[in-house]
Amino acid sequence: MNQYFDTDQINLINKGALKQTVLRQAVDEALNHNPFNENYYIYSPPGLGKTFELDRGLANMVNPPLVLEGNTSPFAFLADVQTALYFQPTGKVVIALDDCDSLLTEKNVNMLKGMFGNRRILSWNKANGHTLLGGLGDEQREAMEAAKSPDRSGWQIDVSRVTFIVLSNIPLPTANQVDEASTNDKRTALGHMQAIRRRNQVKDIDMPRDVLWGYVANVTVNEQVCEKFMPSITIEQKVSMLIWCEKYWDNVKERNISLIEKMTKDMVRFPQNYKDIWKTNYLEVKAQKANND
């Protein structure tokens, strides 16, 4: 690799490789080295390979956890959890939430506190629950009907058997961030989300912008992210892509592995003028103009 990158670039790539190792270890710890069945909350900026590392970990498991992906409503989430418990009536249940950040908001904070707290209860007490049952599948509806209490509205689902592993693009505030909030309202809002941090084993994997380039470069060189779309891609082509990214790193519209995937697809579709396509698609307008000037 020394023949392709200068000393500063190699230093950033090594720092990025260390960040990937930390992410991989966090996912492995949550899946395989969790003797206290703690809930894990793993944060990193979008597009850094959390799903990739989760899939990699799941591939080696005999009994992989249930994985819930994408934006989902609180009621649909409740139904998914209850269905998993209903059809696995004994033993530990592991549920991984990947890219479910729509759940991790202040409006759902009471539900999250109950789910992650000492009581380990996932609650839904709104009056429209029976109406929402009609939108569920047969298995979900059966599971939810079985959990309905005859003497209270809504649902109170015991999740003490569930270990949640959350992969999120949203960092949870620290105590210092709460204390330093500029207004009481802001402090209150951050305090609610900080309560989620207290109830989880949290792994924060953040990085400065330049190290983020090193992370992306390390993954591009050492993982098969480009080969999925361009099996014959050479190391020289990868390096060319990464050098272009570093040149414009402050001005690209996104800084993540997804950018590399998109750029690789452009190399396949537009082999003669893909760099022009990159400038048009991925640079902020000011950066495009400066480059043209």
N, C-alpha and C positions, 0 to 999 in steps of 0.2 A: 504493500500500500504506500510505502514511502516514495516510490517512484511516481506516484500520481498526485500526491498532496504535499504541500509545504509543511513546515514544522508547526506553525500555528493551527493549520487545518487539522493535522493529525492530533494535536492536543485537544481540540474541540471534539473530534470523533471519539477519542478515548474517554472524554468526559461523558459524551452521549452514550457510549457503550456501558459505562457504569450506571447511568440512569436506567437503561434497558434492563440491566441485571437486577436493579432494585425493584423495578416493576415486576419482573418475572418472579423474583423471590416473594414479593408480596402476594401475588396470585397463588403461588405454590403453598405458601404458609396458610392462606385462607382455606385452600382446598384439602391439603394433606397434613398439615401440622398445626391442628387447632384442637388441642385436647380439652379445652374449656368450652368448646362450641360457641365461641364468641362471634358476634356479628362483625363483619369487616366492611369498611368503607374505604375504597381505594380511589383516590383522585389523581388525575393528570389532565393536562390540557387536551382538547379534542384532537383525535386523529393520531395519537401516539402509539396505538397498537394494543390497547387494553383488551379489545375483542380478540385480537390475534393471540395474545398471551393466554387468555381464558380458553380459547379453542385448543391451543397447544396443550394446556394442562388437562383439559377434559379428555383429550385423545388417549391419555395414558391411564384413565380411570375405569375400573370395572363397573362401578355404579355411579355414573356421573350425575350431578345435580340437575334439577329442573332449571332451565334458563328462560327468563322472561326478557324479551327484547322490545325496544322501541317505546314510543309514547303510548301510555295507557291511562285510562281513567281510574280513579281510586276504587270505584265499585268493581271494575273488571279485574283489577289487581286483587281485591278481596276475594273474588270468585276463583281466581287462579290459585291463590294460596289455599283456600278451603278445599278445592278439588284435589290438590296435591296431598293434603292431609287425609281427606276422606278415603282416597284410594290407596293410601299407605298408612293404615291405622295404627301401626306400631313402629317404634324406632325413630332415629333421627332423620329429618327431612332437610336437605340443603337446597336453597333456592338462590340462584344468582340473578341479579338485576343488572342488565347491560343496556346502557343508553336509555334508561327510564327516568331521565331527569325531570320530566313533567310531574312526577310524583314528589320530587324533592324540593318542594316550595313551601313558603310560609303558610299558605292556606291549608296545607295538609299536615302542618307540624304536629297537631294534637294526635292525629292518627299515627304519625311516625314515632312520637314519644311513647305512646302505648305499645307499639309494636316492638320497639327496641328497649324499652324500660324494664324494670324489675318485674312488673306484672305480666309482661309479654302477652298483651291482649291487642288484637287487631279489631277495631270497632267500626261499625257503620250504623249510625242512629238516625239517618234521615228518613223522611216519610215516603220517599219515592222508591224504596228498595224493591217492593213487589212489582212495580211497573218495570223496573230495570231487569227483573228476572226473565222477562220475555225475550230479551236480546241475547241470552246466554245459550250455549249449546246444551244438549241433553245431559251430558255428564256433569257439566257445571251446575245446571239447574237442580239435578238430583242431589249434588253435594251441598248446595246452598239450602235447599229445603230441609235436609237432614240437620243442618246447623241452626235452623230457626228456633228461637226460644218461644215457647207458648205464652209466657207471661211478660214479655217486653217487646218493644218495637226494635227493628233492626237486627244486627248481628253482633255478637261478642265472641270472637274466635280465638281460642287459646293457641298461641304460636310458640309455646315453650319448647316444643320439639323441633322448631325450625331454626336453622342457622342461615342468616341472610348474608350474601356477599354482594355488595353494591359496587359497581364500576361506574364512576361518575365524572362528568366534565365540570361539576360544580364544587368548588372548594368550600369546606365548612369553616366558619370563622373561629379563630382562636379567642381565648379569654382576653388577650391584649387588644385584639381588634374590636371586641365588644366595648372594652373600657375606653378606647380611643374614638368611638363613634361621635360624630359631630352634633347630633341631636338626640333627644330622648326617644323619639319615635324610631330613629335608626338604631339606637342602642337596644331598644326592645325587640325589634325585628331580628337583629343579629343574635341577640340573646336566645331567642327561640331556636334558631338554627344551631347555635353553639351547644344547646341541649342535646341535639342529635349527635354531635361530636362526643359528648361525655358518655353517651350510651353505646358507643361503638369502638372497636379497635380501628383507628384511622391511620391510613398510609397516604401521606401527601407526597406526590412525586411531581414537583414543579421544577422549573429550570429557567435560567436567563435565556434571552432570545438567541444569543450566539451558540450557547450549548444546545439549544433546540435544533439548530442547523446540524450540529455534530451528531445529535441523536438520529435525525432523519438520514444523515449520511451513513452512519453505522448500519442502520437497518437496511438501507438501499443496497449497500455493498454486500452485506452478509446474510440477508434473508431473501426469499424468493418473491419479493413484492413486484418486481418488474417482469419477471419471467412468466407470471400468470398471463400477461398480455403480449409479451414479446419474448418467446422462448429462446431466441437466438441472440438476445442482447449481449453486448460485450462489456467488459469492465471499462473500456475506454468510453463507451456511450454513457454508462452510468456516471462516470466521472465528469463528463461534459455536462450532463444534466445537473449534477451537484454543484459544479463551479458556477453555472448559470444561476442557480438558486442562491448561492452565497453572494454573488454580485448584486442581486436584487432583493436580498433577504428582508431588508427594511421596507420594501415596497410591494412585495407580493400580497395578493389578496387573502391567502391562507398559508399557514406554516405548519405542515403536517405530512404524514405519510400519504394521505389522499392526494395531495398535490403531485407527488411523485407518480402515483398510479395514473393520474390524468395526463401528465406530461408524457408518460410512456405510451399511452394510447394515441396521443398526438403524433408521436414518432412513427407509429404503425400506419396511421391514416394519412399523414402528410410527410412522407420521407424526405421530400425536397425542401420544404419550407416550414418545418415544424417550429423552428425558433421564432419565426414571425408569428405563428399561432400562439406560442407561449407568451410573447409580449402582449398580444391583443387580449388573450383570455385571462392572464394571471397577474398582470401588473396594474397597479392603480394608474389612473389617467395621468397624473403628474409625472409619474415615473416613465410612462410611455413617451410623453412629450419631451422630457429631458433626454431620453435615449435617442429620439429622432433628431433633436437639435444637435 
